[in-house]
Amino acid sequence: MKNTTIFKRLLRYLKAYRMKVCLVLLSAVISTAFMVLAPFLVGKVTTTLFESIAEGVFYWETLIWLLAGLVVLYLVSQLFSFLQGFGMAKITANVMQTLRREIDEKMHHLKLDYYDTHTHGDILSVITNDVDTINNTISQNLTAVVTQVTTAIGVLVMMLMISPKLSFIPIIMVPLSLLSAAGVMRASEKYYGEQQDLLGKLNGYVEEMYNGQSVVQTFNYQERAKSRFAQLNEALKTSSRKAETTAGAISPITTLVNDLGYVLCAAIGCLWAIAGKIAVGNVQAMLEYTWRFAEPFSAIAGMIGSFGAAVAAGNRIFGLLDAEEEIPDREQCVTPSDHSGRVTFENVKFGYTQDHLLMNGINLTVQPGQKVAVVGPTGAGKTTLINLLMRFYEVNEGAIKVDGVKITDMSRKELRDRFGMVLQDTWLFEGTIGENIGYAKEHMNKEEIVEAARSACAHSFIKTLPGSYDMVLSKGAENISQGERQLLTIARAIASDPEIMILDEATSNVDTHTEVLIQKAMAELMKGRTSFVIAHRLSTIRDADMILYMEDGDIKEVGNHEELMRKNGKYAALYLSQFG
Ligand SMILES: Nc1ncnc2c1ncn2[C@@H]1O[C@H](COP(=O)(O)OP(=O)(O)OP(=O)(O)O)[C@@H](O)[C@H]1O
Protein backbone atom coordinates (compact mmCIF):
# COMPACT_ATOMS: atom_id res chain seq x y z
CA MET A 1 0.00 0.00 0.00
CA LYS A 2 1.31 3.47 -0.89
CA ASN A 3 2.38 5.74 1.97
CA THR A 4 -0.04 8.46 0.89
CA THR A 5 -2.93 5.97 0.84
CA ILE A 6 -2.06 4.87 4.37
CA PHE A 7 -1.96 8.47 5.56
CA LYS A 8 -5.26 9.27 3.87
CA ARG A 9 -6.88 6.24 5.48
CA LEU A 10 -5.52 7.20 8.88
CA LEU A 11 -6.76 10.76 8.46
CA ARG A 12 -10.20 9.39 7.54
CA TYR A 13 -10.53 8.23 11.16
CA LEU A 14 -10.17 11.87 12.24
CA LYS A 15 -12.98 12.93 9.91
CA ALA A 16 -15.68 12.12 12.45
CA TYR A 17 -14.05 14.66 14.79
CA ARG A 18 -13.24 17.30 12.19
CA MET A 19 -14.68 20.21 14.20
CA LYS A 20 -12.77 19.17 17.30
CA VAL A 21 -9.57 18.63 15.29
CA CYS A 22 -9.90 22.15 13.83
CA LEU A 23 -10.35 23.61 17.34
CA VAL A 24 -7.31 21.68 18.60
CA LEU A 25 -5.16 22.89 15.71
CA LEU A 26 -6.43 26.45 16.19
CA SER A 27 -5.48 26.22 19.87
CA ALA A 28 -1.99 25.02 18.86
CA VAL A 29 -1.61 27.97 16.48
CA ILE A 30 -2.82 30.51 19.07
CA SER A 31 -0.61 29.06 21.81
CA THR A 32 2.48 29.13 19.57
CA ALA A 33 1.77 32.56 18.14
CA PHE A 34 1.55 34.03 21.64
CA MET A 35 4.77 32.27 22.61
CA VAL A 36 6.53 33.66 19.54
CA LEU A 37 5.57 37.25 20.53
CA ALA A 38 7.28 36.94 23.93
CA PRO A 39 10.94 37.60 22.90
CA PHE A 40 9.77 40.76 21.11
CA LEU A 41 8.26 42.11 24.35
CA VAL A 42 11.32 41.01 26.37
CA GLY A 43 13.42 42.98 23.86
CA LYS A 44 11.19 46.01 24.44
CA VAL A 45 11.76 45.65 28.21
CA THR A 46 15.54 45.63 27.65
CA THR A 47 15.36 48.69 25.36
CA THR A 48 13.22 50.56 27.90
CA LEU A 49 15.68 49.72 30.69
CA PHE A 50 18.62 50.74 28.50
CA GLU A 51 16.96 54.05 27.63
CA SER A 52 16.05 54.64 31.29
CA ILE A 53 19.68 54.20 32.31
CA ALA A 54 21.02 56.22 29.36
CA GLU A 55 18.57 59.10 29.87
CA GLY A 56 18.46 58.91 33.68
CA VAL A 57 14.64 58.81 33.61
CA PHE A 58 12.90 55.67 34.74
CA TYR A 59 9.97 54.70 32.46
CA TRP A 60 7.98 52.86 35.15
CA GLU A 61 4.68 52.97 33.38
CA THR A 62 6.01 51.54 30.11
CA LEU A 63 7.85 48.82 31.99
CA ILE A 64 4.78 47.79 33.99
CA TRP A 65 2.64 47.66 30.84
CA LEU A 66 5.27 45.59 29.05
CA LEU A 67 5.66 43.15 31.96
CA ALA A 68 1.87 42.87 32.35
CA GLY A 69 1.68 42.19 28.59
CA LEU A 70 4.26 39.43 29.00
CA VAL A 71 2.27 37.79 31.80
CA VAL A 72 -0.87 37.83 29.64
CA LEU A 73 1.07 36.37 26.69
CA TYR A 74 2.42 33.49 28.75
CA LEU A 75 -0.96 32.83 30.39
CA VAL A 76 -2.88 32.78 27.11
CA SER A 77 -0.21 30.66 25.45
CA GLN A 78 -0.26 28.03 28.22
CA LEU A 79 -4.05 28.04 28.44
CA PHE A 80 -4.36 27.21 24.72
CA SER A 81 -1.51 24.72 24.98
CA PHE A 82 -3.49 22.91 27.72
CA LEU A 83 -6.69 23.02 25.62
CA GLN A 84 -4.81 21.61 22.65
CA GLY A 85 -3.30 18.73 24.68
CA PHE A 86 -6.62 17.94 26.37
CA GLY A 87 -8.56 17.98 23.08
CA MET A 88 -6.03 15.86 21.23
CA ALA A 89 -5.89 13.26 24.01
CA LYS A 90 -9.69 12.89 23.81
CA ILE A 91 -9.70 12.60 20.03
CA THR A 92 -6.88 10.07 19.86
CA ALA A 93 -8.40 7.94 22.63
CA ASN A 94 -11.65 7.76 20.61
CA VAL A 95 -9.86 7.04 17.33
CA MET A 96 -7.80 4.26 18.92
CA GLN A 97 -10.93 2.76 20.46
CA THR A 98 -12.55 2.71 16.99
CA LEU A 99 -9.45 1.16 15.44
CA ARG A 100 -9.22 -1.56 18.11
CA ARG A 101 -12.97 -2.29 17.78
CA GLU A 102 -12.64 -2.64 14.00
CA ILE A 103 -9.68 -4.98 14.37
CA ASP A 104 -11.47 -7.07 17.00
CA GLU A 105 -14.61 -7.29 14.83
CA LYS A 106 -12.53 -8.22 11.83
CA MET A 107 -10.79 -11.00 13.71
CA HIS A 108 -14.13 -12.74 14.27
CA HIS A 109 -14.86 -12.75 10.54
CA LEU A 110 -11.42 -13.48 9.08
CA LYS A 111 -11.07 -16.55 6.92
CA LEU A 112 -9.24 -19.23 8.86
CA ASP A 113 -6.34 -19.28 6.44
CA TYR A 114 -5.34 -15.83 7.72
CA TYR A 115 -4.48 -17.51 11.02
CA ASP A 116 -2.65 -20.27 9.11
CA THR A 117 -0.37 -17.74 7.42
CA HIS A 118 0.20 -15.32 10.34
CA THR A 119 1.73 -16.19 13.69
CA HIS A 120 -0.17 -15.37 16.89
CA GLY A 121 2.63 -13.03 17.94
CA ASP A 122 2.27 -11.16 14.68
CA ILE A 123 -1.51 -10.67 15.01
CA LEU A 124 -1.16 -9.68 18.66
CA SER A 125 1.47 -7.15 17.75
CA VAL A 126 -0.95 -5.45 15.29
CA ILE A 127 -3.61 -4.88 17.92
CA THR A 128 -1.15 -3.74 20.59
CA ASN A 129 2.15 -2.32 19.24
CA ASP A 130 0.92 -1.02 15.89
CA VAL A 131 -2.17 0.68 17.31
CA ASP A 132 0.06 2.16 20.00
CA THR A 133 2.51 3.50 17.42
CA ILE A 134 -0.34 5.21 15.55
CA ASN A 135 -1.64 6.55 18.86
CA ASN A 136 1.73 8.14 19.69
CA THR A 137 2.12 9.62 16.23
CA ILE A 138 -1.34 11.19 16.16
CA SER A 139 -1.34 12.40 19.75
CA GLN A 140 2.20 13.79 19.81
CA ASN A 141 3.27 14.58 16.30
CA LEU A 142 0.16 15.85 14.56
CA THR A 143 -0.15 18.95 16.73
CA ALA A 144 3.64 19.18 17.05
CA VAL A 145 3.92 19.63 13.26
CA VAL A 146 1.40 22.47 13.41
CA THR A 147 3.19 24.01 16.40
CA GLN A 148 6.58 23.79 14.75
CA VAL A 149 5.41 25.17 11.40
CA THR A 150 3.63 28.04 13.21
CA THR A 151 6.78 28.69 15.24
CA ALA A 152 8.96 28.79 12.10
CA ILE A 153 6.58 31.15 10.27
CA GLY A 154 5.98 33.31 13.36
CA VAL A 155 9.69 33.63 14.15
CA LEU A 156 10.48 34.44 10.52
CA VAL A 157 7.82 37.17 10.43
CA MET A 158 9.08 38.64 13.71
CA MET A 159 12.71 38.60 12.53
CA LEU A 160 11.80 40.26 9.23
CA MET A 161 9.78 42.87 11.12
CA ILE A 162 12.65 43.68 13.50
CA SER A 163 15.57 43.58 11.09
CA PRO A 164 15.29 42.11 7.57
CA LYS A 165 19.06 42.41 7.10
CA LEU A 166 20.03 40.55 10.29
CA SER A 167 17.42 37.88 9.44
CA PHE A 168 19.57 36.77 6.54
CA ILE A 169 22.06 35.12 8.89
CA PRO A 170 19.66 32.52 10.43
CA ILE A 171 17.86 32.11 7.09
CA ILE A 172 21.16 30.97 5.55
CA MET A 173 22.57 29.15 8.58
CA VAL A 174 19.58 26.88 9.27
CA PRO A 175 19.53 25.14 5.84
CA LEU A 176 23.32 24.88 6.05
CA SER A 177 23.13 23.05 9.39
CA LEU A 178 20.35 20.77 8.08
CA LEU A 179 22.38 19.90 4.98
CA SER A 180 25.44 19.00 7.03
CA ALA A 181 23.23 16.90 9.34
CA ALA A 182 21.65 15.10 6.35
CA GLY A 183 25.08 13.96 5.13
CA VAL A 184 26.00 12.48 8.50
CA MET A 185 22.51 10.99 8.89
CA ARG A 186 22.85 9.01 5.65
CA ALA A 187 26.06 7.45 6.90
CA SER A 188 24.56 6.58 10.28
CA GLU A 189 21.41 5.06 8.68
CA LYS A 190 23.59 2.45 7.00
CA TYR A 191 25.11 1.45 10.34
CA TYR A 192 21.69 1.48 12.06
CA GLY A 193 20.36 -0.88 9.36
CA GLU A 194 23.29 -3.22 9.99
CA GLN A 195 22.71 -2.99 13.72
CA GLN A 196 18.99 -3.95 13.40
CA ASP A 197 19.88 -6.91 11.18
CA LEU A 198 22.47 -8.18 13.63
CA LEU A 199 20.13 -7.62 16.56
CA GLY A 200 17.47 -9.73 14.81
CA LYS A 201 20.04 -12.48 14.19
CA LEU A 202 21.24 -12.38 17.79
CA ASN A 203 17.67 -12.52 19.16
CA GLY A 204 16.81 -15.44 16.90
CA TYR A 205 19.98 -17.24 17.94
CA VAL A 206 19.41 -16.69 21.65
CA GLU A 207 15.78 -17.84 21.41
CA GLU A 208 16.80 -20.96 19.51
CA MET A 209 19.60 -21.84 21.93
CA TYR A 210 17.62 -21.21 25.11
CA ASN A 211 14.52 -23.03 23.89
CA GLY A 212 16.62 -25.96 22.79
CA GLN A 213 18.88 -25.98 25.87
CA SER A 214 18.40 -29.72 26.46
CA VAL A 215 19.32 -30.51 22.83
CA VAL A 216 22.34 -28.18 23.06
CA GLN A 217 23.54 -30.10 26.11
CA THR A 218 22.76 -33.52 24.67
CA PHE A 219 24.91 -32.82 21.63
CA ASN A 220 27.64 -31.07 23.65
CA TYR A 221 27.09 -28.00 21.52
CA GLN A 222 27.78 -25.49 24.35
CA GLU A 223 31.26 -24.44 23.23
CA ARG A 224 30.19 -23.94 19.59
CA ALA A 225 27.08 -22.09 20.76
CA LYS A 226 29.20 -19.77 22.90
CA SER A 227 31.64 -19.02 20.09
CA ARG A 228 28.79 -18.31 17.59
CA PHE A 229 27.20 -16.01 20.17
CA ALA A 230 30.53 -14.24 20.78
CA GLN A 231 30.93 -13.75 17.01
CA LEU A 232 27.46 -12.17 16.64
CA ASN A 233 27.92 -10.13 19.81
CA GLU A 234 31.25 -8.72 18.54
CA ALA A 235 29.75 -7.77 15.16
CA LEU A 236 26.82 -6.11 16.93
CA LYS A 237 29.18 -4.17 19.20
CA THR A 238 31.13 -2.84 16.19
CA SER A 239 28.09 -1.77 14.19
CA SER A 240 26.38 -0.23 17.28
CA ARG A 241 29.55 1.74 18.05
CA LYS A 242 29.78 3.01 14.47
CA ALA A 243 26.05 3.88 14.37
CA GLU A 244 26.13 5.68 17.70
CA THR A 245 29.35 7.60 17.05
CA THR A 246 28.19 8.73 13.59
CA ALA A 247 24.71 9.69 14.83
CA GLY A 248 26.32 11.33 17.85
CA ALA A 249 28.09 13.73 15.48
CA ILE A 250 24.79 15.11 14.10
CA SER A 251 23.87 17.21 17.09
CA PRO A 252 27.35 18.80 17.63
CA ILE A 253 27.59 19.65 13.89
CA THR A 254 24.16 21.30 13.66
CA THR A 255 24.65 23.04 17.02
CA LEU A 256 28.04 24.34 15.91
CA VAL A 257 26.66 25.74 12.64
CA ASN A 258 23.76 27.36 14.50
CA ASP A 259 26.11 28.68 17.23
CA LEU A 260 28.33 30.27 14.60
CA GLY A 261 25.27 31.96 13.11
CA TYR A 262 24.32 33.11 16.60
CA VAL A 263 27.75 34.62 17.23
CA LEU A 264 27.73 36.30 13.82
CA CYS A 265 24.29 37.73 14.49
CA ALA A 266 25.44 38.96 17.93
CA ALA A 267 28.59 40.57 16.53
CA ILE A 268 26.82 42.39 13.70
CA GLY A 269 23.89 43.31 15.98
CA CYS A 270 26.23 44.85 18.58
CA LEU A 271 28.11 46.84 15.94
CA TRP A 272 24.83 48.16 14.55
CA ALA A 273 23.53 48.95 18.05
CA ILE A 274 26.70 50.96 18.82
CA ALA A 275 26.23 52.75 15.53
CA GLY A 276 22.63 53.49 16.59
CA LYS A 277 21.11 51.54 13.67
CA ILE A 278 19.15 49.13 15.89
CA ALA A 279 17.76 49.24 19.43
CA VAL A 280 19.58 47.11 22.06
CA GLY A 281 16.39 45.23 22.92
CA ASN A 282 15.88 44.39 19.25
CA VAL A 283 19.37 42.83 19.10
CA GLN A 284 18.43 40.74 22.12
CA ALA A 285 15.12 39.74 20.50
CA MET A 286 16.91 38.88 17.23
CA LEU A 287 19.35 36.64 19.10
CA GLU A 288 16.48 34.86 20.81
CA TYR A 289 14.66 34.42 17.47
CA THR A 290 17.85 33.16 15.77
CA TRP A 291 18.00 30.51 18.45
CA ARG A 292 14.34 29.58 18.08
CA PHE A 293 14.34 29.56 14.28
CA ALA A 294 16.51 26.43 14.12
CA GLU A 295 14.35 24.45 16.54
CA PRO A 296 11.31 23.66 14.34
CA PHE A 297 13.48 22.32 11.53
CA SER A 298 15.37 19.86 13.68
CA ALA A 299 12.13 18.91 15.51
CA ILE A 300 10.36 18.13 12.20
CA ALA A 301 13.42 16.21 10.95
CA GLY A 302 13.27 14.17 14.17
CA MET A 303 9.57 13.43 13.58
CA ILE A 304 10.16 11.96 10.14
CA GLY A 305 11.32 8.72 11.78
CA SER A 306 8.15 8.43 13.83
CA PHE A 307 5.97 9.11 10.75
CA GLY A 308 7.86 6.28 9.05
CA ALA A 309 7.03 3.99 11.96
CA ALA A 310 3.37 5.08 11.81
CA VAL A 311 3.20 4.30 8.09
CA ALA A 312 4.66 0.84 8.72
CA ALA A 313 2.18 0.26 11.56
CA GLY A 314 -0.71 1.56 9.40
CA ASN A 315 0.31 -0.81 6.63
CA ARG A 316 0.08 -3.78 8.96
CA ILE A 317 -3.21 -2.65 10.50
CA PHE A 318 -4.87 -2.07 7.12
CA GLY A 319 -3.36 -5.33 5.85
CA LEU A 320 -5.38 -7.06 8.57
CA LEU A 321 -8.50 -4.94 8.10
CA ASP A 322 -8.47 -5.64 4.34
CA ALA A 323 -7.84 -9.38 4.68
CA GLU A 324 -10.43 -11.63 3.07
CA GLU A 325 -13.42 -12.45 5.28
CA GLU A 326 -15.36 -15.67 5.59
CA ILE A 327 -18.60 -15.81 3.60
CA PRO A 328 -21.32 -14.21 5.74
CA ASP A 329 -24.28 -16.28 6.95
CA ARG A 330 -27.29 -16.31 4.62
CA GLU A 331 -29.88 -13.66 5.29
CA GLN A 332 -32.59 -16.23 5.70
CA CYS A 333 -30.92 -19.11 7.51
CA VAL A 334 -32.60 -22.49 7.75
CA THR A 335 -32.95 -24.13 11.15
CA PRO A 336 -33.26 -27.92 10.90
CA SER A 337 -36.38 -29.14 12.65
CA ASP A 338 -34.66 -32.43 13.34
CA HIS A 339 -32.12 -32.71 16.19
CA SER A 340 -30.97 -36.26 15.66
CA GLY A 341 -27.35 -35.73 14.53
CA ARG A 342 -27.44 -37.20 11.01
CA VAL A 343 -24.43 -36.14 8.90
CA THR A 344 -23.95 -36.53 5.14
CA PHE A 345 -21.11 -35.62 2.79
CA GLU A 346 -22.25 -35.43 -0.85
CA ASN A 347 -19.45 -35.50 -3.41
CA VAL A 348 -17.35 -33.05 -1.37
CA LYS A 349 -14.30 -31.63 -3.09
CA PHE A 350 -11.86 -29.41 -1.23
CA GLY A 351 -8.37 -27.95 -1.45
CA TYR A 352 -6.55 -25.52 0.88
CA THR A 353 -5.18 -23.83 -2.23
CA GLN A 354 -6.95 -23.15 -5.53
CA ASP A 355 -4.47 -25.15 -7.58
CA HIS A 356 -4.44 -28.32 -5.50
CA LEU A 357 -7.46 -30.44 -4.53
CA LEU A 358 -6.95 -32.48 -1.37
CA MET A 359 -10.37 -34.18 -1.35
CA ASN A 360 -11.67 -35.38 -4.68
CA GLY A 361 -15.29 -36.26 -3.96
CA ILE A 362 -16.12 -37.57 -0.50
CA ASN A 363 -19.44 -39.36 -0.02
CA LEU A 364 -20.51 -40.42 3.44
CA THR A 365 -23.70 -40.95 5.44
CA VAL A 366 -23.57 -41.14 9.20
CA GLN A 367 -26.78 -42.20 10.96
CA PRO A 368 -27.85 -40.56 14.24
CA GLY A 369 -25.99 -41.96 17.24
CA GLN A 370 -23.31 -43.74 15.22
CA LYS A 371 -19.71 -43.73 16.38
CA VAL A 372 -17.41 -42.98 13.45
CA ALA A 373 -13.67 -43.48 13.76
CA VAL A 374 -11.43 -41.65 11.33
CA VAL A 375 -8.01 -43.24 10.88
CA GLY A 376 -5.14 -42.96 8.46
CA PRO A 377 -1.52 -41.92 8.23
CA THR A 378 -0.37 -38.40 9.09
CA GLY A 379 -1.47 -35.83 6.55
CA ALA A 380 -4.32 -38.09 5.34
CA GLY A 381 -6.98 -35.39 5.81
CA LYS A 382 -8.62 -36.48 9.07
CA THR A 383 -8.51 -33.02 10.66
CA THR A 384 -9.55 -31.49 7.35
CA LEU A 385 -12.71 -33.62 7.32
CA ILE A 386 -13.65 -32.20 10.73
CA ASN A 387 -12.68 -28.64 9.70
CA LEU A 388 -15.11 -28.89 6.79
CA LEU A 389 -17.86 -30.35 8.96
CA MET A 390 -17.52 -27.42 11.38
CA ARG A 391 -17.41 -25.04 8.38
CA PHE A 392 -14.01 -23.65 9.33
CA TYR A 393 -13.25 -23.85 5.60
CA GLU A 394 -15.68 -23.76 2.65
CA VAL A 395 -15.94 -26.77 0.35
CA ASN A 396 -15.05 -26.20 -3.31
CA GLU A 397 -17.83 -28.45 -4.60
CA GLY A 398 -20.56 -30.70 -3.22
CA ALA A 399 -22.42 -30.30 0.07
CA ILE A 400 -22.27 -31.28 3.71
CA LYS A 401 -25.62 -31.70 5.46
CA VAL A 402 -26.41 -31.89 9.15
CA ASP A 403 -29.90 -33.15 10.01
CA GLY A 404 -30.86 -32.85 6.36
CA VAL A 405 -29.90 -29.19 5.93
CA LYS A 406 -26.83 -27.93 4.03
CA ILE A 407 -24.42 -26.42 6.54
CA THR A 408 -24.08 -23.37 4.26
CA ASP A 409 -27.84 -22.75 4.65
CA MET A 410 -27.62 -22.69 8.46
CA SER A 411 -26.11 -19.93 10.55
CA ARG A 412 -22.65 -20.79 11.85
CA LYS A 413 -23.94 -20.42 15.40
CA GLU A 414 -26.77 -22.88 14.78
CA LEU A 415 -24.30 -25.34 13.24
CA ARG A 416 -21.64 -25.08 15.92
CA ASP A 417 -24.20 -25.23 18.75
CA ARG A 418 -24.88 -28.80 17.60
CA PHE A 419 -21.24 -29.83 18.05
CA GLY A 420 -19.05 -30.48 21.03
CA MET A 421 -15.30 -30.87 20.66
CA VAL A 422 -12.66 -32.48 22.85
CA LEU A 423 -9.29 -31.77 21.36
CA GLN A 424 -5.76 -32.81 22.22
CA ASP A 425 -5.03 -29.15 22.78
CA THR A 426 -7.13 -28.64 25.94
CA TRP A 427 -8.29 -25.06 26.00
CA LEU A 428 -9.07 -23.92 29.53
CA PHE A 429 -9.09 -20.32 30.65
CA GLU A 430 -8.00 -18.51 33.80
CA GLY A 431 -10.88 -18.96 36.23
CA THR A 432 -12.31 -21.53 38.61
CA ILE A 433 -12.83 -25.17 37.67
CA GLY A 434 -16.59 -24.66 38.05
CA GLU A 435 -16.54 -21.72 35.67
CA ASN A 436 -14.54 -23.70 33.13
CA ILE A 437 -17.07 -26.54 33.13
CA GLY A 438 -20.02 -24.13 33.17
CA TYR A 439 -18.57 -22.21 30.20
CA ALA A 440 -20.39 -24.64 27.91
CA LYS A 441 -23.87 -23.33 28.61
CA GLU A 442 -25.29 -20.11 30.00
CA HIS A 443 -26.65 -20.09 33.59
CA MET A 444 -25.55 -23.56 34.67
CA ASN A 445 -26.11 -24.19 38.35
CA LYS A 446 -23.71 -25.91 40.73
CA GLU A 447 -25.61 -29.25 40.65
CA GLU A 448 -25.48 -29.41 36.85
CA ILE A 449 -21.74 -28.66 36.90
CA VAL A 450 -21.08 -31.40 39.49
CA GLU A 451 -23.27 -33.82 37.52
CA ALA A 452 -21.27 -33.17 34.34
CA ALA A 453 -18.01 -33.64 36.27
CA ARG A 454 -19.29 -36.95 37.70
CA SER A 455 -20.20 -38.25 34.25
CA ALA A 456 -16.73 -37.27 33.04
CA CYS A 457 -15.07 -39.16 35.96
CA ALA A 458 -13.63 -35.80 37.02
CA HIS A 459 -15.56 -35.29 40.26
CA SER A 460 -13.28 -37.44 42.43
CA PHE A 461 -10.07 -35.66 41.44
CA ILE A 462 -11.71 -32.23 41.66
CA LYS A 463 -12.75 -33.01 45.26
CA THR A 464 -9.12 -33.64 46.20
CA LEU A 465 -7.93 -30.27 44.83
CA PRO A 466 -7.54 -27.30 47.18
CA GLY A 467 -10.73 -25.28 46.85
CA SER A 468 -12.42 -28.08 44.88
CA TYR A 469 -14.72 -26.54 42.21
CA ASP A 470 -13.57 -23.07 43.30
CA MET A 471 -9.90 -23.75 42.64
CA VAL A 472 -8.59 -21.11 40.24
CA LEU A 473 -6.85 -22.49 37.15
CA SER A 474 -3.77 -20.59 36.07
CA LYS A 475 -3.06 -19.48 32.48
CA GLY A 476 -3.06 -22.60 30.29
CA ALA A 477 -4.24 -24.55 33.38
CA GLU A 478 -0.61 -25.32 34.19
CA ASN A 479 -1.49 -26.00 37.84
CA ILE A 480 -3.26 -29.29 37.04
CA SER A 481 -2.00 -32.31 35.11
CA GLN A 482 -2.48 -33.01 31.41
CA GLY A 483 -4.89 -35.88 32.12
CA GLU A 484 -6.92 -33.72 34.52
CA ARG A 485 -7.13 -31.02 31.90
CA GLN A 486 -8.54 -33.56 29.44
CA LEU A 487 -11.11 -34.79 31.96
CA LEU A 488 -12.22 -31.20 32.53
CA THR A 489 -12.68 -30.58 28.81
CA ILE A 490 -14.74 -33.77 28.59
CA ALA A 491 -16.86 -32.56 31.53
CA ARG A 492 -17.37 -29.27 29.72
CA ALA A 493 -18.42 -31.09 26.54
CA ILE A 494 -20.87 -33.25 28.52
CA ALA A 495 -22.29 -30.12 30.14
CA SER A 496 -22.92 -28.53 26.75
CA ASP A 497 -24.96 -31.60 25.75
CA PRO A 498 -24.38 -31.39 21.98
CA GLU A 499 -25.94 -33.78 19.49
CA ILE A 500 -22.66 -34.47 17.65
CA MET A 501 -19.28 -35.00 19.33
CA ILE A 502 -15.82 -34.64 17.86
CA LEU A 503 -12.94 -36.22 19.77
CA ASP A 504 -9.41 -35.74 18.59
CA GLU A 505 -6.59 -37.80 20.06
CA ALA A 506 -7.78 -37.05 23.55
CA THR A 507 -5.87 -39.81 25.30
CA SER A 508 -2.23 -39.13 24.50
CA ASN A 509 0.49 -38.27 27.07
CA VAL A 510 -1.30 -39.59 30.15
CA ASP A 511 -0.66 -42.49 32.54
CA THR A 512 -2.60 -45.74 32.22
CA HIS A 513 -4.94 -45.09 35.14
CA THR A 514 -5.92 -41.67 33.79
CA GLU A 515 -6.25 -43.11 30.31
CA VAL A 516 -8.80 -45.64 31.59
CA LEU A 517 -10.69 -42.80 33.28
CA ILE A 518 -10.61 -40.71 30.10
CA GLN A 519 -11.86 -43.61 28.00
CA LYS A 520 -14.71 -44.20 30.42
CA ALA A 521 -15.56 -40.49 30.32
CA MET A 522 -15.44 -40.44 26.54
CA ALA A 523 -17.68 -43.49 26.32
CA GLU A 524 -20.16 -41.64 28.54
CA LEU A 525 -19.81 -38.56 26.36
CA MET A 526 -20.52 -40.47 23.15
CA LYS A 527 -23.53 -42.33 24.55
CA GLY A 528 -26.56 -41.58 22.39
CA ARG A 529 -24.74 -39.05 20.20
CA THR A 530 -23.29 -39.14 16.74
CA SER A 531 -19.54 -39.01 17.30
CA PHE A 532 -16.43 -38.63 15.22
CA VAL A 533 -13.23 -39.94 16.80
CA ILE A 534 -9.84 -39.22 15.30
CA ALA A 535 -7.52 -41.80 16.80
CA HIS A 536 -4.07 -43.13 16.12
CA ARG A 537 -4.39 -45.91 18.67
CA LEU A 538 -6.68 -48.37 16.97
CA SER A 539 -7.45 -50.29 20.19
CA THR A 540 -9.85 -47.54 21.26
CA ILE A 541 -12.01 -47.68 18.16
CA ARG A 542 -12.60 -51.39 17.63
CA ASP A 543 -16.20 -50.96 18.74
CA ALA A 544 -16.87 -48.08 16.30
CA ASP A 545 -19.98 -48.47 14.10
CA MET A 546 -18.04 -47.16 11.14
CA ILE A 547 -14.31 -46.79 10.50
CA LEU A 548 -13.13 -44.45 7.76
CA TYR A 549 -9.64 -45.21 6.53
CA MET A 550 -8.31 -42.03 4.87
CA GLU A 551 -5.26 -41.49 2.71
CA ASP A 552 -4.22 -38.55 0.51
CA GLY A 553 -7.38 -36.65 1.42
CA ASP A 554 -9.85 -39.35 0.37
CA ILE A 555 -11.72 -42.14 2.12
CA LYS A 556 -10.16 -45.35 0.88
CA GLU A 557 -12.00 -47.90 3.04
CA VAL A 558 -15.27 -47.84 5.03
CA GLY A 559 -16.71 -50.44 7.34
CA ASN A 560 -16.64 -51.72 10.92
CA HIS A 561 -13.54 -53.34 12.40
CA GLU A 562 -14.50 -56.93 11.48
CA GLU A 563 -15.48 -56.00 7.92
CA LEU A 564 -12.25 -54.11 7.32
CA MET A 565 -10.12 -56.84 8.83
CA ARG A 566 -11.83 -59.39 6.58
CA LYS A 567 -11.16 -57.14 3.61
CA ASN A 568 -7.47 -57.38 4.49
CA GLY A 569 -6.73 -53.95 2.99
CA LYS A 570 -4.96 -50.86 4.28
CA TYR A 571 -6.83 -50.68 7.60
CA ALA A 572 -6.00 -54.33 8.31
CA ALA A 573 -2.34 -53.66 7.51
CA LEU A 574 -2.31 -50.65 9.84
CA TYR A 575 -4.05 -52.62 12.60
CA LEU A 576 -1.68 -55.55 12.26
CA SER A 577 1.32 -53.22 12.30
CA GLN A 578 0.16 -52.03 15.73
CA PHE A 579 -1.03 -55.32 17.21
CA GLY A 580 0.94 -57.94 15.29
N1 LIG B 1 -4.21 -24.87 6.93
C1 LIG B 1 -3.67 -25.59 5.97
N2 LIG B 1 -3.22 -24.99 4.84
C2 LIG B 1 -2.68 -25.72 3.85
N3 LIG B 1 -2.54 -27.06 3.89
C3 LIG B 1 -2.96 -27.70 4.98
C4 LIG B 1 -3.53 -27.00 6.08
N4 LIG B 1 -3.87 -27.89 7.03
C5 LIG B 1 -3.51 -29.10 6.54
N5 LIG B 1 -2.97 -28.98 5.33
C6 LIG B 1 -2.49 -30.09 4.48
O1 LIG B 1 -3.59 -30.91 4.17
C7 LIG B 1 -3.25 -32.26 4.29
C8 LIG B 1 -4.17 -32.97 5.29
O2 LIG B 1 -3.91 -32.43 6.58
P1 LIG B 1 -4.71 -32.88 7.87
O3 LIG B 1 -4.30 -31.99 8.98
O4 LIG B 1 -6.16 -32.97 7.56
O5 LIG B 1 -4.12 -34.34 8.10
P2 LIG B 1 -4.35 -35.33 9.31
O6 LIG B 1 -4.80 -36.61 8.71
O7 LIG B 1 -5.26 -34.73 10.33
O8 LIG B 1 -2.88 -35.46 9.86
P3 LIG B 1 -2.36 -35.74 11.38
O9 LIG B 1 -2.74 -37.13 11.72
O10 LIG B 1 -0.88 -35.58 11.26
O11 LIG B 1 -2.99 -34.70 12.23
C9 LIG B 1 -1.78 -32.32 4.68
O12 LIG B 1 -1.03 -32.53 3.49
C10 LIG B 1 -1.51 -30.95 5.24
O13 LIG B 1 -0.18 -30.56 4.97
The ligand as a Gaussian input file, in Angstrom:
#p B3LYP/6-31G(d) Opt

LIG

0 1
 N       -4.211000     -24.869000       6.931000
 C       -3.668000     -25.586000       5.967000
 N       -3.218000     -24.988000       4.842000
 C       -2.684000     -25.723000       3.847000
 N       -2.541000     -27.055000       3.890000
 C       -2.956000     -27.703000       4.978000
 C       -3.532000     -27.001000       6.079000
 N       -3.872000     -27.886000       7.030000
 C       -3.511000     -29.104000       6.543000
 N       -2.968000     -28.983000       5.331000
 C       -2.487000     -30.094000       4.476000
 O       -3.593000     -30.909000       4.174000
 C       -3.246000     -32.258000       4.289000
 C       -4.175000     -32.973000       5.291000
 O       -3.908000     -32.435000       6.576000
 P       -4.708000     -32.876000       7.873000
 O       -4.296000     -31.990000       8.980000
 O       -6.161000     -32.966000       7.560000
 O       -4.122000     -34.340000       8.103000
 P       -4.353000     -35.330000       9.313000
 O       -4.799000     -36.610000       8.708000
 O       -5.259000     -34.729000      10.329000
 O       -2.876000     -35.461000       9.861000
 P       -2.359000     -35.742000      11.378000
 O       -2.739000     -37.128000      11.724000
 O       -0.879000     -35.582000      11.257000
 O       -2.990000     -34.700000      12.231000
 C       -1.775000     -32.319000       4.679000
 O       -1.034000     -32.532000       3.494000
 C       -1.506000     -30.945000       5.243000
 O       -0.175000     -30.561000       4.968000

